[in-house]
Amino acid sequence: MRFSKSNDVLGTTNRGNAAESSLCTLCRADCMGKCETWLSGLVGRKLLYPRDFGLVTAGANNTTHVGVSYNSLRIQGYAYGSQGLDKGLTKDADDCIFPNVNVSTEFGNEIKTKVRMPLMTGALGSTFIAAKYWDSFAIGGSLIGIPVVIGENVVGIDRESIIGKGKAKKGKIKKAPELERRIDVYLRYHDGYGAIIVQLNVEDTRNGVAEFVAKKYGDKCIIELKWGQGAKDIGGEIQVTSLDYATFLKERGYVVDPDPTKPEVQQAFKEGAIKSFARHSRLGGTDFDTVAEVRDDFMRSVEYLRSLGFSRISLKTGSYGMEELAMAIKFATDAKLDLLTMDGSGGGTGMSPWNMMQSWGVPSINLHSKAYEYASILAAKGEKVVDMAFAGGFALEDSIFKGLALGAPYTKLICMGRAIMIPGFLGANIEGVLKPDRKEKIFGNWEKLPKTVSNLGTKAEEIFASYFDVQKKVGKKEMKNIPYGAIAFWTMADKLGCGLQQLMAGARKFSLNQITREDIFSGNRETAIETGIPHVTDVNDESAKKILNS
């Protein structure tokens, strides 16, 4: 595989085993570094280049000819031409420079949501780590101008929320402070780019989350139906260590394992044999036996959400098989949804059964390749295919390019989960050291700066390469309200954006809508078969021979 435990060229090291995405398989909030994503939250675009310039030369060690994965795709480069230049720019070499590559995009059916770079967060829901570091994720995403997704069960697990009983088995939310906090934090810095997306699962639907959001926020939010994710094939989970809290969740209607209401479980907890409880969500669609029934229910759900006032609706689905993939693309297209996110296996998690995550579902590259094929079938029939986002194991700028190219022209965004959480953790840890009075509030995990950070500086202005970029956007006075995790998020996104610009310039594509499947090729024959992307030596082989025979 492409990623080993350490990268001498960049000076990066994975604390644990390196996954296909380059991230550690187990990512810790208290990590002291320093994988590539972690370090890019500090030094930003500097990490695009080998370290110690003037002392070194560097050579690639990748083995992209092995196996089928996104790492087995390679990016095409061209020696002439330029496409997609913004108005006012010419094909002169002084204009065709990578800083002039436009990485902004938009998605949506009738109402277009503008995005500054083709990224969105994964669903950050009821896991405690999402709640702890929300300000960093949401403020960072809002300032960058990308969509941020509030995941499932946020209201249901909030002990301060008040849910009454409504009609048709639906609750009526009277109070939802944690959900409101998350939405409000994002909207505070929203300037027209990006969006806050609120996700619904079975319990959220029963509790009336959509009705609450529609009444309080109107059309400021995108509402998202959820079918699944790439890390599991059952509903979402969290762990709690309090018997009282576990009982509360059981009374809220959740599946809690083991059952905290059983006397023998209570006794085992008292004695210390049981130390935690897993709270599970329910499976959806259990009362349907045919595709037609699923479609009818889906269309009714979309129609109902529109009747509440939502003009933008999305769908998130996981790495199910080909039938479910076709259903998701077809139903979302028929319902004129604004976005369909498809999360392949390899997808990250806040909590999923480990061996389930290792063994279930369709790997990302296979899922996304078939998504393109199925979307093309609909497009050939004259249908306006739903805008798509790919998720499941993305972390670096080259994988962003590959995902957009593999699904072009239907793919508008790449969804990243853990990769965009890492700078949030990192910034909070740094802020906890530099501002010890805020350590508990921001959940800092360090007592002092590790050398991986102190080598860069001892104050925020020295540590974060993009500190003054953020300050320019929000103003000097407002910087006191910007968490360091958001600054780290911005810094990493700046690196990803710059890296993407460079790759696009090399492919002579100066705007995202110019990226096509012809801009990548397969590093081995098996990948070519699975993806439909030709092998590296087959691409342009005929035109090359024409040149030779001219």
QUIPEFEN-V821846 format. One record per run of one state. SS is the DSSP state (~ for helix, > for strand, _ for the rest). FROM is the first residue (numbers start at 0). LEN is the number of residues. If there is no record, write none. Layout:
# QUIPEFEN-V821846
ss: {SS;SS}
from: {FROM;FROM}
len: {LEN;LEN}
This chain:
# QUIPEFEN-V821846
ss: {_;>;_;>;_;>;_;>;_;~;_;~;>;_;>;_;~;_;>;_;>;_;>;_;>;_;~;_;~;_;>;_;>;_;>;_;~;_;>;_;>;_;~;_;~;>;_;>;_;>;_;>;_;~;_;>;_;~;_;>;_;~;_;>;_;~;_;>;_;>;_;~;_;>;~;_;>;_;~;_;>;_;~;_;~;_;~;_;~;_;~;_;~;_;~;_;>;_;>;~;_;~;>;_;~;_;>;_;~;_}
from: {0;5;7;11;13;17;18;23;24;35;48;69;72;75;82;83;97;100;101;102;104;107;112;115;118;124;127;132;133;144;146;150;161;165;170;175;176;188;192;193;195;200;201;207;208;220;226;228;229;231;232;236;240;242;251;254;257;262;271;276;280;290;307;312;317;321;334;338;343;344;345;353;359;362;363;380;387;391;396;406;410;416;417;434;435;442;450;454;459;463;466;474;477;481;483;506;508;509;510;511;514;516;519;522;524;531;534;535;540;548}
len: {5;2;4;2;4;1;5;1;11;13;21;3;3;7;1;14;3;1;1;2;3;5;3;3;6;3;5;1;11;2;4;11;4;5;5;1;12;4;1;2;5;1;6;1;12;6;2;1;2;1;4;4;2;9;3;3;5;9;5;4;10;17;5;5;4;13;4;5;1;1;8;6;3;1;17;7;4;5;10;4;6;1;17;1;7;8;4;5;4;3;8;3;4;2;23;2;1;1;1;3;2;3;3;2;7;3;1;5;8;2}
